[in-house]
Amino acid sequence: MNRYFVPFAAVRQQPTIVVDSVGLGAALTLAHWRGAATPEALRDDTSAGSALRALHHPETPGLAAQAVTANHFDVDGFVGVWALLHPALALRHEALLRLVATLGDFRELDWAHPLADSALQLVCWLNAEEKARFYEPFGAPARKRREDEASAEKFAWFLPRFAEILESPDAGRAAWGPEYARVKAAMATDQGHDNQRVGYADVGLAVVRTPGPLPYYALFGPTAGFDWVLSLYDGQRYELECKYTTWIDLESRPTLPRLALGPLAARLNALETSGRTWAADGPTDTGPLLRLAGPRKLSKAQRYADPDGRPIYASSLAPAALEREVLAFLRAGYTGVQPKKYWTWAEVKAVGA
């Protein structure tokens, strides 16, 4: 079957498979978005994982559609679209593509996996070429069209070129090399210090103590299985982040719902004496941050980008004190709440209330 990519606006013009998105009139939806109409047998942690599952089930209703689309461009969505367009090659590299999608969306990777380096190279290539030839995620110039329209240009460039890099990574070394080296150097530096990583499984909190901010691929790797990450940096600099794993419907394990961070910010502001103010993103943000605010509010592009690329300010609170406050807030918020799969946004908001 010869499938082809179409812009998202063309969904209703022919039977279309929608990847990592939701759209009215889709012949088949393959997305991990909360509440997406992905068939139960094809549910996966990533949208690309659902697309790869679909290739093992050619009898799936709607999979015969030849048109494929997504309403945005990111690593997970791209891999899912590409897999449907190149099924034989995708199945041959299925294990690697799954790692790529997970690293791209969740910033998590088991660095002991034999394909970990290959996955990092591919993700770094996608990131570097996207930024160099188009714009960074959430960084579209004001003159650009909506992302569901503008992303079609990215798909048009990447789709015919990805197979070569997948099978011959050295062909893309000039692009992926700098970011790959930066992540590996950060990992080596981090591992060379007497850092602490503590997990509170009852509330899904991972506490990471490291000298300074790291690229996400280095920071989040050891936090797989946790949905909150409290980063404690030297100089009493901190960030608390709710990971993307609770924005989507995670298939592999139950999760606790997100909590609105406003009450915790208020509590910290009552304790803070540095003159700065704690501020938090709303619970429906893809990756809500709680941090000391600077003179200018961070843009979505800055919040999505790596922690080592944004300013992180010193607090008057000692690390142990902040850790106690965060842990107490989460434990109070989750009192009587049991982890489960497939939370609705209404349920998430009810728990937060």
TORKOL-4160 file (C-alpha; in steps of 0.2 Angstrom, whole numbers, padded with zeros to 4 digits, m for minus):
353
<pt num="1" X="0000" Y="0000" Z="0000"/>
<pt num="2" X="0007" Y="0017" Z="m0005"/>
<pt num="3" X="0002" Y="0029" Z="0009"/>
<pt num="4" X="0005" Y="0048" Z="0008"/>
<pt num="5" X="0006" Y="0063" Z="0019"/>
<pt num="6" X="m0007" Y="0076" Z="0018"/>
<pt num="7" X="m0009" Y="0093" Z="0028"/>
<pt num="8" X="m0020" Y="0092" Z="0043"/>
<pt num="9" X="m0033" Y="0103" Z="0035"/>
<pt num="10" X="m0036" Y="0089" Z="0022"/>
<pt num="11" X="m0043" Y="0077" Z="0034"/>
<pt num="12" X="m0061" Y="0078" Z="0028"/>
<pt num="13" X="m0056" Y="0077" Z="0009"/>
<pt num="14" X="m0052" Y="0058" Z="0010"/>
<pt num="15" X="m0051" Y="0044" Z="0022"/>
<pt num="16" X="m0036" Y="0049" Z="0033"/>
<pt num="17" X="m0026" Y="0041" Z="0047"/>
<pt num="18" X="m0023" Y="0055" Z="0061"/>
<pt num="19" X="m0007" Y="0052" Z="0071"/>
<pt num="20" X="m0003" Y="0061" Z="0088"/>
<pt num="21" X="m0018" Y="0072" Z="0085"/>
<pt num="22" X="m0037" Y="0071" Z="0086"/>
<pt num="23" X="m0048" Y="0077" Z="0071"/>
<pt num="24" X="m0066" Y="0075" Z="0066"/>
<pt num="25" X="m0068" Y="0063" Z="0052"/>
<pt num="26" X="m0052" Y="0053" Z="0055"/>
<pt num="27" X="m0053" Y="0035" Z="0047"/>
<pt num="28" X="m0042" Y="0030" Z="0061"/>
<pt num="29" X="m0034" Y="0039" Z="0076"/>
<pt num="30" X="m0017" Y="0034" Z="0083"/>
<pt num="31" X="m0013" Y="0045" Z="0097"/>
<pt num="32" X="m0009" Y="0045" Z="0115"/>
<pt num="33" X="m0018" Y="0061" Z="0119"/>
<pt num="34" X="m0030" Y="0061" Z="0133"/>
<pt num="35" X="m0047" Y="0054" Z="0127"/>
<pt num="36" X="m0041" Y="0051" Z="0109"/>
<pt num="37" X="m0051" Y="0038" Z="0100"/>
<pt num="38" X="m0036" Y="0026" Z="0098"/>
<pt num="39" X="m0042" Y="0008" Z="0097"/>
<pt num="40" X="m0039" Y="m0001" Z="0113"/>
<pt num="41" X="m0028" Y="m0015" Z="0105"/>
<pt num="42" X="m0017" Y="m0001" Z="0098"/>
<pt num="43" X="m0015" Y="0010" Z="0114"/>
<pt num="44" X="0003" Y="0014" Z="0118"/>
<pt num="45" X="0014" Y="0026" Z="0128"/>
<pt num="46" X="0018" Y="0035" Z="0113"/>
<pt num="47" X="0008" Y="0039" Z="0097"/>
<pt num="48" X="0023" Y="0032" Z="0087"/>
<pt num="49" X="0021" Y="0016" Z="0097"/>
<pt num="50" X="0002" Y="0015" Z="0092"/>
<pt num="51" X="0007" Y="0017" Z="0074"/>
<pt num="52" X="0020" Y="0003" Z="0075"/>
<pt num="53" X="0007" Y="m0008" Z="0084"/>
<pt num="54" X="m0005" Y="m0004" Z="0070"/>
<pt num="55" X="0007" Y="m0011" Z="0057"/>
<pt num="56" X="0006" Y="m0028" Z="0066"/>
<pt num="57" X="m0013" Y="m0028" Z="0064"/>
<pt num="58" X="m0017" Y="m0024" Z="0046"/>
<pt num="59" X="m0035" Y="m0029" Z="0049"/>
<pt num="60" X="m0038" Y="m0014" Z="0060"/>
<pt num="61" X="m0053" Y="m0004" Z="0053"/>
<pt num="62" X="m0047" Y="0012" Z="0045"/>
<pt num="63" X="m0029" Y="0007" Z="0042"/>
<pt num="64" X="m0033" Y="0004" Z="0024"/>
<pt num="65" X="m0034" Y="0023" Z="0022"/>
<pt num="66" X="m0019" Y="0030" Z="0011"/>
<pt num="67" X="m0018" Y="0047" Z="0018"/>
<pt num="68" X="m0009" Y="0051" Z="0034"/>
<pt num="69" X="m0008" Y="0067" Z="0044"/>
<pt num="70" X="m0004" Y="0076" Z="0061"/>
<pt num="71" X="m0008" Y="0093" Z="0067"/>
<pt num="72" X="0010" Y="0097" Z="0073"/>
<pt num="73" X="0027" Y="0092" Z="0071"/>
<pt num="74" X="0037" Y="0084" Z="0085"/>
<pt num="75" X="0048" Y="0068" Z="0086"/>
<pt num="76" X="0034" Y="0056" Z="0092"/>
<pt num="77" X="0022" Y="0062" Z="0079"/>
<pt num="78" X="0034" Y="0062" Z="0065"/>
<pt num="79" X="0040" Y="0044" Z="0069"/>
<pt num="80" X="0022" Y="0038" Z="0069"/>
<pt num="81" X="0018" Y="0046" Z="0052"/>
<pt num="82" X="0035" Y="0040" Z="0045"/>
<pt num="83" X="0032" Y="0022" Z="0051"/>
<pt num="84" X="0015" Y="0022" Z="0042"/>
<pt num="85" X="0023" Y="0028" Z="0026"/>
<pt num="86" X="0037" Y="0015" Z="0027"/>
<pt num="87" X="0030" Y="0000" Z="0036"/>
<pt num="88" X="0043" Y="m0013" Z="0031"/>
<pt num="89" X="0058" Y="m0002" Z="0036"/>
<pt num="90" X="0049" Y="0004" Z="0052"/>
<pt num="91" X="0046" Y="m0014" Z="0058"/>
<pt num="92" X="0064" Y="m0018" Z="0054"/>
<pt num="93" X="0069" Y="m0004" Z="0066"/>
<pt num="94" X="0054" Y="m0005" Z="0078"/>
<pt num="95" X="0064" Y="m0006" Z="0094"/>
<pt num="96" X="0075" Y="0009" Z="0089"/>
<pt num="97" X="0060" Y="0019" Z="0084"/>
<pt num="98" X="0051" Y="0016" Z="0100"/>
<pt num="99" X="0066" Y="0023" Z="0110"/>
<pt num="100" X="0067" Y="0038" Z="0098"/>
<pt num="101" X="0048" Y="0042" Z="0101"/>
<pt num="102" X="0050" Y="0040" Z="0120"/>
<pt num="103" X="0066" Y="0050" Z="0121"/>
<pt num="104" X="0058" Y="0064" Z="0110"/>
<pt num="105" X="0041" Y="0065" Z="0120"/>
<pt num="106" X="0046" Y="0060" Z="0138"/>
<pt num="107" X="0065" Y="0064" Z="0138"/>
<pt num="108" X="0067" Y="0047" Z="0146"/>
<pt num="109" X="0080" Y="0034" Z="0140"/>
<pt num="110" X="0088" Y="0019" Z="0148"/>
<pt num="111" X="0106" Y="0023" Z="0144"/>
<pt num="112" X="0111" Y="0005" Z="0147"/>
<pt num="113" X="0100" Y="0000" Z="0132"/>
<pt num="114" X="0111" Y="m0006" Z="0117"/>
<pt num="115" X="0102" Y="0006" Z="0105"/>
<pt num="116" X="0102" Y="0021" Z="0117"/>
<pt num="117" X="0116" Y="0030" Z="0108"/>
<pt num="118" X="0108" Y="0028" Z="0091"/>
<pt num="119" X="0091" Y="0034" Z="0098"/>
<pt num="120" X="0100" Y="0050" Z="0105"/>
<pt num="121" X="0108" Y="0053" Z="0088"/>
<pt num="122" X="0092" Y="0052" Z="0078"/>
<pt num="123" X="0083" Y="0063" Z="0091"/>
<pt num="124" X="0097" Y="0076" Z="0090"/>
<pt num="125" X="0097" Y="0076" Z="0071"/>
<pt num="126" X="0078" Y="0079" Z="0071"/>
<pt num="127" X="0080" Y="0093" Z="0084"/>
<pt num="128" X="0095" Y="0101" Z="0075"/>
<pt num="129" X="0088" Y="0101" Z="0058"/>
<pt num="130" X="0071" Y="0107" Z="0064"/>
<pt num="131" X="0079" Y="0122" Z="0072"/>
<pt num="132" X="0091" Y="0126" Z="0058"/>
<pt num="133" X="0079" Y="0125" Z="0044"/>
<pt num="134" X="0062" Y="0130" Z="0052"/>
<pt num="135" X="0061" Y="0135" Z="0070"/>
<pt num="136" X="0062" Y="0127" Z="0087"/>
<pt num="137" X="0046" Y="0119" Z="0095"/>
<pt num="138" X="0034" Y="0133" Z="0101"/>
<pt num="139" X="0045" Y="0146" Z="0093"/>
<pt num="140" X="0036" Y="0150" Z="0077"/>
<pt num="141" X="0038" Y="0168" Z="0072"/>
<pt num="142" X="0023" Y="0178" Z="0073"/>
<pt num="143" X="0021" Y="0179" Z="0055"/>
<pt num="144" X="0019" Y="0160" Z="0053"/>
<pt num="145" X="0003" Y="0152" Z="0050"/>
<pt num="146" X="m0005" Y="0140" Z="0063"/>
<pt num="147" X="0006" Y="0125" Z="0068"/>
<pt num="148" X="m0006" Y="0113" Z="0060"/>
<pt num="149" X="m0003" Y="0122" Z="0043"/>
<pt num="150" X="0015" Y="0127" Z="0045"/>
<pt num="151" X="0020" Y="0109" Z="0051"/>
<pt num="152" X="0016" Y="0102" Z="0034"/>
<pt num="153" X="0032" Y="0111" Z="0028"/>
<pt num="154" X="0043" Y="0101" Z="0041"/>
<pt num="155" X="0035" Y="0085" Z="0036"/>
<pt num="156" X="0038" Y="0088" Z="0018"/>
<pt num="157" X="0057" Y="0091" Z="0022"/>
<pt num="158" X="0060" Y="0077" Z="0034"/>
<pt num="159" X="0049" Y="0062" Z="0027"/>
<pt num="160" X="0060" Y="0059" Z="0012"/>
<pt num="161" X="0077" Y="0061" Z="0022"/>
<pt num="162" X="0074" Y="0051" Z="0038"/>
<pt num="163" X="0077" Y="0034" Z="0031"/>
<pt num="164" X="0095" Y="0038" Z="0026"/>
<pt num="165" X="0099" Y="0044" Z="0043"/>
<pt num="166" X="0090" Y="0029" Z="0052"/>
<pt num="167" X="0101" Y="0017" Z="0042"/>
<pt num="168" X="0117" Y="0027" Z="0041"/>
<pt num="169" X="0118" Y="0039" Z="0056"/>
<pt num="170" X="0135" Y="0046" Z="0050"/>
<pt num="171" X="0127" Y="0054" Z="0036"/>
<pt num="172" X="0119" Y="0066" Z="0048"/>
<pt num="173" X="0133" Y="0068" Z="0060"/>
<pt num="174" X="0136" Y="0086" Z="0056"/>
<pt num="175" X="0119" Y="0090" Z="0062"/>
<pt num="176" X="0117" Y="0079" Z="0077"/>
<pt num="177" X="0135" Y="0079" Z="0083"/>
<pt num="178" X="0134" Y="0096" Z="0093"/>
<pt num="179" X="0119" Y="0092" Z="0103"/>
<pt num="180" X="0124" Y="0074" Z="0105"/>
<pt num="181" X="0141" Y="0079" Z="0112"/>
<pt num="182" X="0133" Y="0092" Z="0124"/>
<pt num="183" X="0121" Y="0079" Z="0131"/>
<pt num="184" X="0134" Y="0065" Z="0133"/>
<pt num="185" X="0146" Y="0078" Z="0141"/>
<pt num="186" X="0132" Y="0083" Z="0153"/>
<pt num="187" X="0129" Y="0065" Z="0158"/>
<pt num="188" X="0148" Y="0062" Z="0161"/>
<pt num="189" X="0150" Y="0077" Z="0172"/>
<pt num="190" X="0134" Y="0073" Z="0181"/>
<pt num="191" X="0140" Y="0055" Z="0184"/>
<pt num="192" X="0157" Y="0062" Z="0190"/>
<pt num="193" X="0149" Y="0071" Z="0205"/>
<pt num="194" X="0142" Y="0064" Z="0221"/>
<pt num="195" X="0124" Y="0067" Z="0216"/>
<pt num="196" X="0109" Y="0061" Z="0224"/>
<pt num="197" X="0093" Y="0054" Z="0216"/>
<pt num="198" X="0079" Y="0050" Z="0228"/>
<pt num="199" X="0062" Y="0043" Z="0223"/>
<pt num="200" X="0046" Y="0045" Z="0233"/>
<pt num="201" X="0035" Y="0031" Z="0224"/>
<pt num="202" X="0020" Y="0035" Z="0234"/>
<pt num="203" X="0018" Y="0052" Z="0225"/>
<pt num="204" X="0028" Y="0049" Z="0209"/>
<pt num="205" X="0041" Y="0061" Z="0214"/>
<pt num="206" X="0060" Y="0060" Z="0209"/>
<pt num="207" X="0072" Y="0072" Z="0217"/>
<pt num="208" X="0088" Y="0075" Z="0208"/>
<pt num="209" X="0103" Y="0084" Z="0216"/>
<pt num="210" X="0115" Y="0090" Z="0203"/>
<pt num="211" X="0128" Y="0105" Z="0202"/>
<pt num="212" X="0119" Y="0114" Z="0188"/>
<pt num="213" X="0105" Y="0113" Z="0176"/>
<pt num="214" X="0107" Y="0099" Z="0163"/>
<pt num="215" X="0099" Y="0095" Z="0146"/>
<pt num="216" X="0083" Y="0086" Z="0148"/>
<pt num="217" X="0089" Y="0070" Z="0140"/>
<pt num="218" X="0102" Y="0069" Z="0154"/>
<pt num="219" X="0091" Y="0076" Z="0168"/>
<pt num="220" X="0076" Y="0065" Z="0165"/>
<pt num="221" X="0084" Y="0049" Z="0160"/>
<pt num="222" X="0085" Y="0042" Z="0178"/>
<pt num="223" X="0067" Y="0048" Z="0182"/>
<pt num="224" X="0058" Y="0035" Z="0171"/>
<pt num="225" X="0043" Y="0029" Z="0181"/>
<pt num="226" X="0041" Y="0045" Z="0190"/>
<pt num="227" X="0030" Y="0060" Z="0185"/>
<pt num="228" X="0036" Y="0074" Z="0196"/>
<pt num="229" X="0054" Y="0080" Z="0195"/>
<pt num="230" X="0062" Y="0091" Z="0208"/>
<pt num="231" X="0078" Y="0097" Z="0202"/>
<pt num="232" X="0090" Y="0104" Z="0216"/>
<pt num="233" X="0105" Y="0114" Z="0210"/>
<pt num="234" X="0120" Y="0121" Z="0218"/>
<pt num="235" X="0117" Y="0139" Z="0224"/>
<pt num="236" X="0099" Y="0135" Z="0231"/>
<pt num="237" X="0092" Y="0135" Z="0213"/>
<pt num="238" X="0077" Y="0124" Z="0210"/>
<pt num="239" X="0063" Y="0119" Z="0198"/>
<pt num="240" X="0049" Y="0107" Z="0200"/>
<pt num="241" X="0041" Y="0100" Z="0184"/>
<pt num="242" X="0026" Y="0089" Z="0181"/>
<pt num="243" X="0031" Y="0078" Z="0167"/>
<pt num="244" X="0022" Y="0076" Z="0150"/>
<pt num="245" X="0019" Y="0058" Z="0155"/>
<pt num="246" X="0003" Y="0064" Z="0164"/>
<pt num="247" X="m0003" Y="0075" Z="0150"/>
<pt num="248" X="m0006" Y="0060" Z="0139"/>
<pt num="249" X="m0014" Y="0043" Z="0142"/>
<pt num="250" X="0000" Y="0032" Z="0147"/>
<pt num="251" X="m0003" Y="0014" Z="0143"/>
<pt num="252" X="0011" Y="0005" Z="0152"/>
<pt num="253" X="0007" Y="0010" Z="0170"/>
<pt num="254" X="m0006" Y="0019" Z="0181"/>
<pt num="255" X="m0002" Y="0037" Z="0186"/>
<pt num="256" X="m0008" Y="0049" Z="0199"/>
<pt num="257" X="m0017" Y="0065" Z="0191"/>
<pt num="258" X="m0009" Y="0082" Z="0190"/>
<pt num="259" X="m0011" Y="0094" Z="0204"/>
<pt num="260" X="m0013" Y="0113" Z="0202"/>
<pt num="261" X="0003" Y="0121" Z="0209"/>
<pt num="262" X="m0004" Y="0137" Z="0214"/>
<pt num="263" X="m0007" Y="0133" Z="0232"/>
<pt num="264" X="0011" Y="0126" Z="0233"/>
<pt num="265" X="0018" Y="0142" Z="0226"/>
<pt num="266" X="0008" Y="0152" Z="0239"/>
<pt num="267" X="0015" Y="0142" Z="0253"/>
<pt num="268" X="0033" Y="0144" Z="0246"/>
<pt num="269" X="0030" Y="0163" Z="0244"/>
<pt num="270" X="0026" Y="0164" Z="0262"/>
<pt num="271" X="0043" Y="0157" Z="0267"/>
<pt num="272" X="0053" Y="0165" Z="0253"/>
<pt num="273" X="0064" Y="0180" Z="0258"/>
<pt num="274" X="0075" Y="0182" Z="0243"/>
<pt num="275" X="0063" Y="0196" Z="0236"/>
<pt num="276" X="0058" Y="0184" Z="0221"/>
<pt num="277" X="0041" Y="0176" Z="0219"/>
<pt num="278" X="0037" Y="0158" Z="0216"/>
<pt num="279" X="0026" Y="0155" Z="0201"/>
<pt num="280" X="0018" Y="0140" Z="0192"/>
<pt num="281" X="0011" Y="0135" Z="0176"/>
<pt num="282" X="m0007" Y="0128" Z="0175"/>
<pt num="283" X="m0010" Y="0110" Z="0176"/>
<pt num="284" X="m0016" Y="0108" Z="0158"/>
<pt num="285" X="0001" Y="0115" Z="0151"/>
<pt num="286" X="0011" Y="0101" Z="0143"/>
<pt num="287" X="0025" Y="0102" Z="0157"/>
<pt num="288" X="0020" Y="0113" Z="0171"/>
<pt num="289" X="0035" Y="0121" Z="0180"/>
<pt num="290" X="0036" Y="0129" Z="0198"/>
<pt num="291" X="0051" Y="0140" Z="0199"/>
<pt num="292" X="0056" Y="0157" Z="0205"/>
<pt num="293" X="0051" Y="0170" Z="0192"/>
<pt num="294" X="0062" Y="0182" Z="0184"/>
<pt num="295" X="0059" Y="0200" Z="0178"/>
<pt num="296" X="0051" Y="0192" Z="0162"/>
<pt num="297" X="0039" Y="0178" Z="0161"/>
<pt num="298" X="0047" Y="0163" Z="0151"/>
<pt num="299" X="0039" Y="0160" Z="0134"/>
<pt num="300" X="0033" Y="0142" Z="0130"/>
<pt num="301" X="0048" Y="0139" Z="0119"/>
<pt num="302" X="0059" Y="0143" Z="0134"/>
<pt num="303" X="0050" Y="0132" Z="0146"/>
<pt num="304" X="0050" Y="0118" Z="0133"/>
<pt num="305" X="0069" Y="0120" Z="0130"/>
<pt num="306" X="0082" Y="0113" Z="0141"/>
<pt num="307" X="0084" Y="0119" Z="0159"/>
<pt num="308" X="0102" Y="0124" Z="0155"/>
<pt num="309" X="0096" Y="0136" Z="0143"/>
<pt num="310" X="0085" Y="0147" Z="0154"/>
<pt num="311" X="0089" Y="0157" Z="0170"/>
<pt num="312" X="0086" Y="0149" Z="0187"/>
<pt num="313" X="0087" Y="0160" Z="0202"/>
<pt num="314" X="0093" Y="0157" Z="0219"/>
<pt num="315" X="0081" Y="0155" Z="0233"/>
<pt num="316" X="0082" Y="0159" Z="0252"/>
<pt num="317" X="0075" Y="0141" Z="0256"/>
<pt num="318" X="0087" Y="0127" Z="0259"/>
<pt num="319" X="0086" Y="0112" Z="0248"/>
<pt num="320" X="0080" Y="0100" Z="0262"/>
<pt num="321" X="0066" Y="0113" Z="0267"/>
<pt num="322" X="0060" Y="0114" Z="0249"/>
<pt num="323" X="0060" Y="0095" Z="0247"/>
<pt num="324" X="0050" Y="0094" Z="0263"/>
<pt num="325" X="0037" Y="0107" Z="0257"/>
<pt num="326" X="0035" Y="0099" Z="0240"/>
<pt num="327" X="0033" Y="0081" Z="0247"/>
<pt num="328" X="0021" Y="0087" Z="0260"/>
<pt num="329" X="0010" Y="0096" Z="0246"/>
<pt num="330" X="0010" Y="0081" Z="0235"/>
<pt num="331" X="0006" Y="0069" Z="0249"/>
<pt num="332" X="m0009" Y="0080" Z="0255"/>
<pt num="333" X="m0015" Y="0082" Z="0238"/>
<pt num="334" X="m0015" Y="0064" Z="0234"/>
<pt num="335" X="m0023" Y="0058" Z="0251"/>
<pt num="336" X="m0037" Y="0046" Z="0246"/>
<pt num="337" X="m0032" Y="0046" Z="0228"/>
<pt num="338" X="m0027" Y="0030" Z="0219"/>
<pt num="339" X="m0016" Y="0028" Z="0203"/>
<pt num="340" X="m0025" Y="0023" Z="0188"/>
<pt num="341" X="m0025" Y="0024" Z="0169"/>
<pt num="342" X="m0035" Y="0035" Z="0158"/>
<pt num="343" X="m0039" Y="0050" Z="0169"/>
<pt num="344" X="m0051" Y="0062" Z="0161"/>
<pt num="345" X="m0047" Y="0081" Z="0162"/>
<pt num="346" X="m0063" Y="0083" Z="0172"/>
<pt num="347" X="m0057" Y="0070" Z="0185"/>
<pt num="348" X="m0040" Y="0078" Z="0185"/>
<pt num="349" X="m0048" Y="0095" Z="0189"/>
<pt num="350" X="m0059" Y="0087" Z="0202"/>
<pt num="351" X="m0044" Y="0080" Z="0212"/>
<pt num="352" X="m0035" Y="0097" Z="0211"/>
<pt num="353" X="m0051" Y="0106" Z="0217"/>
